[in-house]
Amino acid sequence: MLNQVAVLSIQVHNMNEALAFYTNVLGFEVSKKYGETIVTLKQEAFTIVLELAENVHKEPRQNVLPGIISENLDQDLAMLKDKGVQIIFDEPRPCPPGRYSIIKDPTGNLIEIIEFSK
């Protein structure tokens, strides 16, 4: 069956900026480095891969939106704002399972931060 995601690859224009953002800002840990162009991040459900790509453009149109779970969306958004992360919405927005906001990584990739209703 083809019903389980194993890897999520995020193409980036600058690996050093991407690593700083995903580790220092979002709190992921590096799992393994495959040379200078591919780094995997530790993640329970599946592997996240940062991949240096020559043809990546800032703020690409994307059809996949990775979502990161937040236990306290207001607190996490305040921390991200303090760290200079670009937050798309001024206030979290409601969604069927809870509330969310959208941020950008240094390449312009959009990431959803979602807090599920309890």
N, CA, C and O atoms as CSV, one atom per row, in Angstrom:
chain,resi,resn,atom,element,x,y,z
A,1,MET,N,N,0.830,-1.190,0.000
A,1,MET,CA,C,0.000,0.000,0.000
A,1,MET,C,C,0.871,1.250,0.000
A,1,MET,O,O,1.961,1.263,0.572
A,2,LEU,N,N,0.390,2.267,-0.629
A,2,LEU,CA,C,1.116,3.534,-0.707
A,2,LEU,C,C,0.410,4.569,0.154
A,2,LEU,O,O,-0.154,5.532,-0.365
A,3,ASN,N,N,0.440,4.373,1.478
A,3,ASN,CA,C,-0.337,5.244,2.356
A,3,ASN,C,C,0.447,5.778,3.546
A,3,ASN,O,O,-0.133,6.066,4.593
A,4,GLN,N,N,1.772,5.913,3.390
A,4,GLN,CA,C,2.578,6.450,4.482
A,4,GLN,C,C,3.663,7.348,3.926
A,4,GLN,O,O,4.435,6.934,3.060
A,5,VAL,N,N,3.729,8.580,4.420
A,5,VAL,CA,C,4.774,9.512,4.000
A,5,VAL,C,C,6.059,9.139,4.722
A,5,VAL,O,O,6.062,8.982,5.943
A,6,ALA,N,N,7.151,8.996,3.977
A,6,ALA,CA,C,8.436,8.626,4.561
A,6,ALA,C,C,9.384,9.812,4.664
A,6,ALA,O,O,10.176,9.899,5.601
A,7,VAL,N,N,9.303,10.721,3.704
A,7,VAL,CA,C,10.254,11.827,3.642
A,7,VAL,C,C,9.536,13.078,3.144
A,7,VAL,O,O,8.659,13.002,2.284
A,8,LEU,N,N,9.917,14.219,3.692
A,8,LEU,CA,C,9.473,15.514,3.188
A,8,LEU,C,C,10.739,16.287,2.856
A,8,LEU,O,O,11.524,16.601,3.751
A,9,SER,N,N,10.949,16.599,1.576
A,9,SER,CA,C,12.136,17.351,1.157
A,9,SER,C,C,11.774,18.810,0.973
A,9,SER,O,O,10.768,19.136,0.342
A,10,ILE,N,N,12.596,19.684,1.524
A,10,ILE,CA,C,12.397,21.121,1.409
A,10,ILE,C,C,13.618,21.681,0.679
A,10,ILE,O,O,14.733,21.623,1.197
A,11,GLN,N,N,13.412,22.216,-0.505
A,11,GLN,CA,C,14.522,22.776,-1.268
A,11,GLN,C,C,14.820,24.176,-0.757
A,11,GLN,O,O,13.916,24.978,-0.525
A,12,VAL,N,N,16.103,24.449,-0.588
A,12,VAL,CA,C,16.549,25.722,-0.023
A,12,VAL,C,C,17.626,26.334,-0.911
A,12,VAL,O,O,18.309,25.621,-1.645
A,13,HIS,N,N,17.777,27.642,-0.844
A,13,HIS,CA,C,18.793,28.306,-1.667
A,13,HIS,C,C,20.121,28.472,-0.932
A,13,HIS,O,O,21.157,28.657,-1.572
A,14,ASN,N,N,20.109,28.410,0.408
A,14,ASN,CA,C,21.337,28.565,1.182
A,14,ASN,C,C,21.266,27.619,2.376
A,14,ASN,O,O,20.441,27.804,3.271
A,15,MET,N,N,22.130,26.608,2.391
A,15,MET,CA,C,22.061,25.577,3.423
A,15,MET,C,C,22.372,26.131,4.808
A,15,MET,O,O,21.733,25.732,5.782
A,16,ASN,N,N,23.335,27.038,4.921
A,16,ASN,CA,C,23.667,27.594,6.237
A,16,ASN,C,C,22.490,28.362,6.833
A,16,ASN,O,O,22.181,28.206,8.014
A,17,GLU,N,N,21.834,29.189,6.022
A,17,GLU,CA,C,20.647,29.906,6.491
A,17,GLU,C,C,19.536,28.932,6.869
A,17,GLU,O,O,18.886,29.091,7.902
A,18,ALA,N,N,19.325,27.929,6.031
A,18,ALA,CA,C,18.261,26.950,6.286
A,18,ALA,C,C,18.533,26.183,7.570
A,18,ALA,O,O,17.628,25.996,8.383
A,19,LEU,N,N,19.770,25.736,7.761
A,19,LEU,CA,C,20.108,25.000,8.986
A,19,LEU,C,C,19.916,25.880,10.223
A,19,LEU,O,O,19.391,25.421,11.238
A,20,ALA,N,N,20.334,27.124,10.141
A,20,ALA,CA,C,20.157,28.032,11.282
A,20,ALA,C,C,18.675,28.214,11.600
A,20,ALA,O,O,18.287,28.217,12.768
A,21,PHE,N,N,17.853,28.365,10.575
A,21,PHE,CA,C,16.419,28.557,10.779
A,21,PHE,C,C,15.772,27.305,11.362
A,21,PHE,O,O,15.078,27.381,12.376
A,22,TYR,N,N,15.992,26.172,10.739
A,22,TYR,CA,C,15.299,24.947,11.168
A,22,TYR,C,C,15.818,24.412,12.506
A,22,TYR,O,O,15.075,23.745,13.226
A,23,THR,N,N,17.075,24.689,12.850
A,23,THR,CA,C,17.597,24.203,14.134
A,23,THR,C,C,17.477,25.267,15.224
A,23,THR,O,O,16.885,25.001,16.270
A,24,ASN,N,N,18.022,26.462,15.008
A,24,ASN,CA,C,18.035,27.499,16.049
A,24,ASN,C,C,16.674,28.139,16.279
A,24,ASN,O,O,16.341,28.485,17.412
A,25,VAL,N,N,15.881,28.303,15.221
A,25,VAL,CA,C,14.587,28.968,15.361
A,25,VAL,C,C,13.475,27.967,15.665
A,25,VAL,O,O,12.731,28.143,16.630
A,26,LEU,N,N,13.356,26.900,14.835
A,26,LEU,CA,C,12.267,25.946,15.020
A,26,LEU,C,C,12.602,24.823,15.997
A,26,LEU,O,O,11.696,24.168,16.512
A,27,GLY,N,N,13.884,24.591,16.262
A,27,GLY,CA,C,14.258,23.613,17.281
A,27,GLY,C,C,14.482,22.185,16.792
A,27,GLY,O,O,14.587,21.271,17.610
A,28,PHE,N,N,14.557,21.971,15.477
A,28,PHE,CA,C,14.883,20.639,14.983
A,28,PHE,C,C,16.350,20.345,15.256
A,28,PHE,O,O,17.148,21.264,15.440
A,29,GLU,N,N,16.705,19.068,15.283
A,29,GLU,CA,C,18.093,18.651,15.421
A,29,GLU,C,C,18.535,17.978,14.131
A,29,GLU,O,O,17.740,17.313,13.468
A,30,VAL,N,N,19.812,18.152,13.772
A,30,VAL,CA,C,20.359,17.492,12.588
A,30,VAL,C,C,20.489,16.007,12.886
A,30,VAL,O,O,21.017,15.612,13.925
A,31,SER,N,N,20.006,15.196,11.967
A,31,SER,CA,C,20.125,13.749,12.075
A,31,SER,C,C,21.393,13.286,11.374
A,31,SER,O,O,22.201,12.560,11.954
A,32,LYS,N,N,21.569,13.713,10.111
A,32,LYS,CA,C,22.732,13.285,9.335
A,32,LYS,C,C,22.996,14.281,8.216
A,32,LYS,O,O,22.068,14.861,7.653
A,33,LYS,N,N,24.274,14.472,7.899
A,33,LYS,CA,C,24.660,15.309,6.766
A,33,LYS,C,C,25.195,14.405,5.663
A,33,LYS,O,O,26.044,13.545,5.901
A,34,TYR,N,N,24.690,14.612,4.465
A,34,TYR,CA,C,25.151,13.877,3.284
A,34,TYR,C,C,25.905,14.867,2.411
A,34,TYR,O,O,25.388,15.318,1.389
A,35,GLY,N,N,27.113,15.203,2.806
A,35,GLY,CA,C,27.886,16.195,2.074
A,35,GLY,C,C,27.390,17.593,2.384
A,35,GLY,O,O,26.859,17.846,3.465
A,36,GLU,N,N,27.561,18.492,1.448
A,36,GLU,CA,C,27.201,19.892,1.645
A,36,GLU,C,C,25.801,20.232,1.150
A,36,GLU,O,O,25.315,21.339,1.384
A,37,THR,N,N,25.141,19.287,0.463
A,37,THR,CA,C,23.882,19.643,-0.185
A,37,THR,C,C,22.631,18.981,0.399
A,37,THR,O,O,21.518,19.386,0.064
A,38,ILE,N,N,22.787,17.982,1.256
A,38,ILE,CA,C,21.615,17.318,1.832
A,38,ILE,C,C,21.838,17.075,3.318
A,38,ILE,O,O,22.857,16.520,3.728
A,39,VAL,N,N,20.860,17.505,4.120
A,39,VAL,CA,C,20.902,17.327,5.570
A,39,VAL,C,C,19.537,16.803,6.004
A,39,VAL,O,O,18.505,17.339,5.600
A,40,THR,N,N,19.533,15.751,6.829
A,40,THR,CA,C,18.260,15.274,7.363
A,40,THR,C,C,18.097,15.787,8.786
A,40,THR,O,O,19.062,15.929,9.537
A,41,LEU,N,N,16.843,16.059,9.130
A,41,LEU,CA,C,16.501,16.544,10.458
A,41,LEU,C,C,15.766,15.449,11.227
A,41,LEU,O,O,14.984,14.695,10.648
A,42,LYS,N,N,16.020,15.365,12.528
A,42,LYS,CA,C,15.343,14.376,13.363
A,42,LYS,C,C,13.863,14.719,13.445
A,42,LYS,O,O,13.484,15.871,13.651
A,43,GLN,N,N,13.041,13.699,13.281
A,43,GLN,CA,C,11.597,13.863,13.276
A,43,GLN,C,C,10.977,12.503,13.563
A,43,GLN,O,O,11.401,11.502,12.986
A,44,GLU,N,N,9.986,12.447,14.442
A,44,GLU,CA,C,9.366,11.181,14.844
A,44,GLU,C,C,8.643,10.466,13.704
A,44,GLU,O,O,8.918,9.298,13.427
A,45,ALA,N,N,7.723,11.164,13.047
A,45,ALA,CA,C,6.836,10.509,12.100
A,45,ALA,C,C,7.517,10.134,10.786
A,45,ALA,O,O,7.293,9.045,10.259
A,46,PHE,N,N,8.340,11.028,10.260
A,46,PHE,CA,C,9.033,10.778,9.006
A,46,PHE,C,C,10.226,11.714,8.926
A,46,PHE,O,O,10.347,12.633,9.736
A,47,THR,N,N,11.096,11.496,7.972
A,47,THR,CA,C,12.318,12.283,7.840
A,47,THR,C,C,12.053,13.567,7.075
A,47,THR,O,O,11.330,13.575,6.079
A,48,ILE,N,N,12.642,14.642,7.549
A,48,ILE,CA,C,12.630,15.908,6.822
A,48,ILE,C,C,14.025,16.112,6.242
A,48,ILE,O,O,15.022,16.017,6.957
A,49,VAL,N,N,14.089,16.392,4.950
A,49,VAL,CA,C,15.359,16.569,4.248
A,49,VAL,C,C,15.462,18.014,3.774
A,49,VAL,O,O,14.569,18.509,3.086
A,50,LEU,N,N,16.548,18.693,4.139
A,50,LEU,CA,C,16.871,19.991,3.540
A,50,LEU,C,C,17.807,19.712,2.383
A,50,LEU,O,O,18.849,19.082,2.560
A,51,GLU,N,N,17.442,20.175,1.204
A,51,GLU,CA,C,18.230,19.880,0.010
A,51,GLU,C,C,18.597,21.173,-0.699
A,51,GLU,O,O,17.723,21.939,-1.106
A,52,LEU,N,N,19.907,21.413,-0.847
A,52,LEU,CA,C,20.379,22.586,-1.573
A,52,LEU,C,C,20.056,22.391,-3.045
A,52,LEU,O,O,20.420,21.371,-3.629
A,53,ALA,N,N,19.378,23.354,-3.649
A,53,ALA,CA,C,18.959,23.237,-5.042
A,53,ALA,C,C,19.378,24.484,-5.803
A,53,ALA,O,O,19.188,25.604,-5.330
A,54,GLU,N,N,19.948,24.283,-6.979
A,54,GLU,CA,C,20.404,25.410,-7.789
A,54,GLU,C,C,19.250,26.230,-8.340
A,54,GLU,O,O,19.359,27.452,-8.442
A,55,ASN,N,N,18.162,25.596,-8.692
A,55,ASN,CA,C,17.067,26.281,-9.365
A,55,ASN,C,C,15.939,26.702,-8.440
A,55,ASN,O,O,14.834,26.985,-8.901
A,56,VAL,N,N,16.205,26.746,-7.135
A,56,VAL,CA,C,15.170,27.187,-6.223
A,56,VAL,C,C,15.073,28.705,-6.287
A,56,VAL,O,O,16.085,29.399,-6.387
A,57,HIS,N,N,13.858,29.207,-6.230
A,57,HIS,CA,C,13.633,30.648,-6.280
A,57,HIS,C,C,13.081,31.101,-4.941
A,57,HIS,O,O,12.388,30.347,-4.258
A,58,LYS,N,N,13.386,32.314,-4.575
A,58,LYS,CA,C,12.776,32.841,-3.351
A,58,LYS,C,C,11.271,32.898,-3.562
A,58,LYS,O,O,10.780,33.236,-4.639
A,59,GLU,N,N,10.568,32.560,-2.508
A,59,GLU,CA,C,9.118,32.543,-2.489
A,59,GLU,C,C,8.533,31.785,-3.675
A,59,GLU,O,O,7.798,32.350,-4.484
A,60,PRO,N,N,8.866,30.504,-3.769
A,60,PRO,CA,C,8.320,29.719,-4.872
A,60,PRO,C,C,6.828,29.460,-4.666
A,60,PRO,O,O,6.333,29.463,-3.539
A,61,ARG,N,N,6.143,29.243,-5.745
A,61,ARG,CA,C,4.767,28.778,-5.636
A,61,ARG,C,C,4.854,27.331,-5.207
A,61,ARG,O,O,5.552,26.533,-5.832
A,62,GLN,N,N,4.161,26.995,-4.162
A,62,GLN,CA,C,4.265,25.637,-3.656
A,62,GLN,C,C,2.891,25.011,-3.550
A,62,GLN,O,O,1.896,25.690,-3.299
A,63,ASN,N,N,2.856,23.701,-3.745
A,63,ASN,CA,C,1.614,22.965,-3.676
A,63,ASN,C,C,1.551,22.075,-2.446
A,63,ASN,O,O,0.518,21.459,-2.184
A,64,VAL,N,N,2.621,21.999,-1.700
A,64,VAL,CA,C,2.667,21.226,-0.468
A,64,VAL,C,C,3.001,22.187,0.664
A,64,VAL,O,O,3.946,22.969,0.566
A,65,LEU,N,N,2.220,22.125,1.739
A,65,LEU,CA,C,2.423,23.021,2.873
A,65,LEU,C,C,2.707,22.182,4.109
A,65,LEU,O,O,1.784,21.607,4.686
A,66,PRO,N,N,3.980,22.100,4.529
A,66,PRO,CA,C,4.269,21.341,5.751
A,66,PRO,C,C,3.636,22.026,6.955
A,66,PRO,O,O,3.622,23.254,7.043
A,67,GLY,N,N,3.122,21.240,7.865
A,67,GLY,CA,C,2.515,21.766,9.074
A,67,GLY,C,C,3.273,21.297,10.301
A,67,GLY,O,O,3.591,20.114,10.422
A,68,ILE,N,N,3.564,22.211,11.210
A,68,ILE,CA,C,4.262,21.891,12.450
A,68,ILE,C,C,3.287,22.113,13.600
A,68,ILE,O,O,2.625,23.149,13.664
A,69,ILE,N,N,3.199,21.156,14.494
A,69,ILE,CA,C,2.276,21.226,15.615
A,69,ILE,C,C,2.809,22.166,16.686
A,69,ILE,O,O,3.987,22.122,17.043
A,70,SER,N,N,1.927,23.010,17.189
A,70,SER,CA,C,2.230,23.900,18.305
A,70,SER,C,C,1.301,23.556,19.460
A,70,SER,O,O,0.105,23.339,19.264
A,71,GLU,N,N,1.853,23.506,20.654
A,71,GLU,CA,C,1.031,23.290,21.853
A,71,GLU,C,C,0.459,24.612,22.367
A,71,GLU,O,O,-0.561,24.633,23.057
A,72,ASN,N,N,1.142,25.733,22.015
A,72,ASN,CA,C,0.695,27.062,22.435
A,72,ASN,C,C,1.033,28.028,21.300
A,72,ASN,O,O,2.131,28.583,21.252
A,73,LEU,N,N,0.091,28.219,20.400
A,73,LEU,CA,C,0.338,28.992,19.183
A,73,LEU,C,C,0.739,30.432,19.481
A,73,LEU,O,O,1.668,30.953,18.863
A,74,ASP,N,N,0.053,31.083,20.419
A,74,ASP,CA,C,0.385,32.479,20.724
A,74,ASP,C,C,1.819,32.607,21.235
A,74,ASP,O,O,2.553,33.504,20.821
A,75,GLN,N,N,2.206,31.720,22.122
A,75,GLN,CA,C,3.566,31.744,22.675
A,75,GLN,C,C,4.597,31.455,21.595
A,75,GLN,O,O,5.624,32.130,21.523
A,76,ASP,N,N,4.334,30.458,20.754
A,76,ASP,CA,C,5.286,30.109,19.694
A,76,ASP,C,C,5.413,31.222,18.657
A,76,ASP,O,O,6.512,31.489,18.170
A,77,LEU,N,N,4.304,31.870,18.315
A,77,LEU,CA,C,4.371,32.979,17.357
A,77,LEU,C,C,5.145,34.160,17.936
A,77,LEU,O,O,5.887,34.825,17.212
A,78,ALA,N,N,4.985,34.426,19.219
A,78,ALA,CA,C,5.755,35.499,19.864
A,78,ALA,C,C,7.248,35.186,19.813
A,78,ALA,O,O,8.059,36.069,19.536
A,79,MET,N,N,7.616,33.916,20.081
A,79,MET,CA,C,9.025,33.507,20.027
A,79,MET,C,C,9.562,33.654,18.611
A,79,MET,O,O,10.668,34.161,18.420
A,80,LEU,N,N,8.789,33.213,17.609
A,80,LEU,CA,C,9.225,33.316,16.218
A,80,LEU,C,C,9.385,34.780,15.811
A,80,LEU,O,O,10.344,35.132,15.124
A,81,LYS,N,N,8.467,35.620,16.225
A,81,LYS,CA,C,8.554,37.058,15.918
A,81,LYS,C,C,9.806,37.657,16.547
A,81,LYS,O,O,10.506,38.443,15.909
A,82,ASP,N,N,10.093,37.285,17.807
A,82,ASP,CA,C,11.305,37.772,18.487
A,82,ASP,C,C,12.570,37.355,17.752
A,82,ASP,O,O,13.579,38.058,17.805
A,83,LYS,N,N,12.525,36.216,17.066
A,83,LYS,CA,C,13.685,35.723,16.323
A,83,LYS,C,C,13.727,36.241,14.892
A,83,LYS,O,O,14.579,35.829,14.105
A,84,GLY,N,N,12.808,37.143,14.554
A,84,GLY,CA,C,12.835,37.771,13.242
A,84,GLY,C,C,12.206,36.968,12.119
A,84,GLY,O,O,12.423,37.277,10.948
A,85,VAL,N,N,11.429,35.942,12.451
A,85,VAL,CA,C,10.780,35.123,11.432
A,85,VAL,C,C,9.617,35.897,10.833
A,85,VAL,O,O,8.862,36.551,11.553
A,86,GLN,N,N,9.473,35.823,9.515
A,86,GLN,CA,C,8.358,36.494,8.854
A,86,GLN,C,C,7.085,35.685,9.087
A,86,GLN,O,O,6.998,34.521,8.697
A,87,ILE,N,N,6.106,36.309,9.723
A,87,ILE,CA,C,4.817,35.685,9.997
A,87,ILE,C,C,3.806,36.310,9.044
A,87,ILE,O,O,3.697,37.534,8.969
A,88,ILE,N,N,3.067,35.479,8.317
A,88,ILE,CA,C,2.181,35.963,7.260
A,88,ILE,C,C,0.933,36.644,7.808
A,88,ILE,O,O,0.532,37.685,7.287
A,89,PHE,N,N,0.303,36.085,8.848
A,89,PHE,CA,C,-0.930,36.655,9.403
A,89,PHE,C,C,-0.610,37.401,10.691
A,89,PHE,O,O,0.207,36.943,11.491
A,90,ASP,N,N,-1.256,38.556,10.894
A,90,ASP,CA,C,-1.072,39.309,12.140
A,90,ASP,C,C,-1.614,38.541,13.332
A,90,ASP,O,O,-1.043,38.602,14.421
A,91,GLU,N,N,-2.703,37.825,13.140
A,91,GLU,CA,C,-3.335,37.043,14.199
A,91,GLU,C,C,-3.569,35.625,13.700
A,91,GLU,O,O,-3.810,35.429,12.509
A,92,PRO,N,N,-3.504,34.618,14.591
A,92,PRO,CA,C,-3.825,33.255,14.173
A,92,PRO,C,C,-5.238,33.193,13.599
A,92,PRO,O,O,-6.119,33.959,13.989
A,93,ARG,N,N,-5.431,32.267,12.668
A,93,ARG,CA,C,-6.728,32.110,12.024
A,93,ARG,C,C,-7.362,30.782,12.425
A,93,ARG,O,O,-6.657,29.804,12.673
A,94,PRO,N,N,-8.684,30.749,12.489
A,94,PRO,CA,C,-9.349,29.493,12.827
A,94,PRO,C,C,-9.334,28.535,11.638
A,94,PRO,O,O,-9.319,28.957,10.482
A,95,CYS,N,N,-9.340,27.264,11.940
A,95,CYS,CA,C,-9.465,26.215,10.941
A,95,CYS,C,C,-10.267,25.086,11.595
A,95,CYS,O,O,-10.399,25.075,12.819
A,96,PRO,N,N,-10.801,24.148,10.830
A,96,PRO,CA,C,-11.642,23.110,11.438
A,96,PRO,C,C,-11.007,22.378,12.632
A,96,PRO,O,O,-11.702,22.125,13.615
A,97,PRO,N,N,-9.712,22.030,12.581
A,97,PRO,CA,C,-9.175,21.324,13.748
A,97,PRO,C,C,-8.641,22.223,14.859
A,97,PRO,O,O,-8.228,21.710,15.899
A,98,GLY,N,N,-8.633,23.561,14.679
A,98,GLY,CA,C,-8.081,24.435,15.718
A,98,GLY,C,C,-7.785,25.829,15.197
A,98,GLY,O,O,-8.670,26.504,14.672
A,99,ARG,N,N,-6.500,26.274,15.347
A,99,ARG,CA,C,-6.044,27.575,14.850
A,99,ARG,C,C,-4.673,27.393,14.208
A,99,ARG,O,O,-3.943,26.449,14.510
A,100,TYR,N,N,-4.343,28.327,13.311
A,100,TYR,CA,C,-3.059,28.218,12.629
A,100,TYR,C,C,-2.530,29.585,12.234
A,100,TYR,O,O,-3.245,30.587,12.259
A,101,SER,N,N,-1.262,29.594,11.872
A,101,SER,CA,C,-0.634,30.737,11.237
A,101,SER,C,C,0.356,30.201,10.216
A,101,SER,O,O,0.642,29.004,10.193
A,102,ILE,N,N,0.870,31.066,9.388
A,102,ILE,CA,C,1.835,30.688,8.349
A,102,ILE,C,C,3.092,31.522,8.533
A,102,ILE,O,O,3.018,32.729,8.761
A,103,ILE,N,N,4.254,30.869,8.432
A,103,ILE,CA,C,5.541,31.564,8.489
A,103,ILE,C,C,6.323,31.248,7.220
A,103,ILE,O,O,5.946,30.366,6.449
A,104,LYS,N,N,7.419,31.980,7.011
A,104,LYS,CA,C,8.311,31.721,5.884
A,104,LYS,C,C,9.680,31.340,6.397
A,104,LYS,O,O,10.166,31.905,7.377
A,105,ASP,N,N,10.313,30.367,5.723
A,105,ASP,CA,C,11.711,30.067,6.016
A,105,ASP,C,C,12.581,31.036,5.207
A,105,ASP,O,O,12.038,31.826,4.434
A,106,PRO,N,N,13.912,31.002,5.357
A,106,PRO,CA,C,14.760,31.973,4.644
A,106,PRO,C,C,14.666,31.902,3.119
A,106,PRO,O,O,14.956,32.891,2.447
A,107,THR,N,N,14.267,30.756,2.556
A,107,THR,CA,C,14.110,30.637,1.108
A,107,THR,C,C,12.766,31.170,0.646
A,107,THR,O,O,12.587,31.446,-0.541
A,108,GLY,N,N,11.815,31.319,1.565
A,108,GLY,CA,C,10.478,31.762,1.211
A,108,GLY,C,C,9.461,30.639,1.233
A,108,GLY,O,O,8.290,30.857,0.920
A,109,ASN,N,N,9.902,29.412,1.607
A,109,ASN,CA,C,8.968,28.297,1.742
A,109,ASN,C,C,7.992,28.591,2.868
A,109,ASN,O,O,8.390,29.035,3.945
A,110,LEU,N,N,6.715,28.343,2.618
A,110,LEU,CA,C,5.689,28.563,3.619
A,110,LEU,C,C,5.563,27.344,4.528
A,110,LEU,O,O,5.633,26.203,4.070
A,111,ILE,N,N,5.378,27.601,5.820
A,111,ILE,CA,C,5.219,26.542,6.813
A,111,ILE,C,C,4.032,26.913,7.690
A,111,ILE,O,O,3.950,28.026,8.209
A,112,GLU,N,N,3.123,25.972,7.848
A,112,GLU,CA,C,1.962,26.193,8.716
A,112,GLU,C,C,2.325,25.806,10.136
A,112,GLU,O,O,2.923,24.756,10.369
A,113,ILE,N,N,1.963,26.655,11.081
A,113,ILE,CA,C,2.097,26.334,12.499
A,113,ILE,C,C,0.662,26.174,13.010
A,113,ILE,O,O,-0.124,27.121,12.971
A,114,ILE,N,N,0.326,24.972,13.488
A,114,ILE,CA,C,-1.055,24.675,13.842
A,114,ILE,C,C,-1.189,24.224,15.287
A,114,ILE,O,O,-0.397,23.424,15.785
A,115,GLU,N,N,-2.206,24.754,15.946
A,115,GLU,CA,C,-2.553,24.365,17.307
A,115,GLU,C,C,-3.915,23.668,17.234
A,115,GLU,O,O,-4.913,24.290,16.871
A,116,PHE,N,N,-3.954,22.381,17.577
A,116,PHE,CA,C,-5.196,21.635,17.534
A,116,PHE,C,C,-6.047,21.966,18.752
A,116,PHE,O,O,-5.523,22.169,19.847
A,117,SER,N,N,-7.369,22.021,18.556
A,117,SER,CA,C,-8.280,22.239,19.685
A,117,SER,C,C,-8.178,21.075,20.639
A,117,SER,O,O,-7.955,19.935,20.233
A,118,LYS,N,N,-8.346,21.377,21.916
A,118,LYS,CA,C,-8.229,20.320,22.910
A,118,LYS,C,C,-9.547,19.676,23.190
A,118,LYS,O,O,-9.625,18.760,24.009
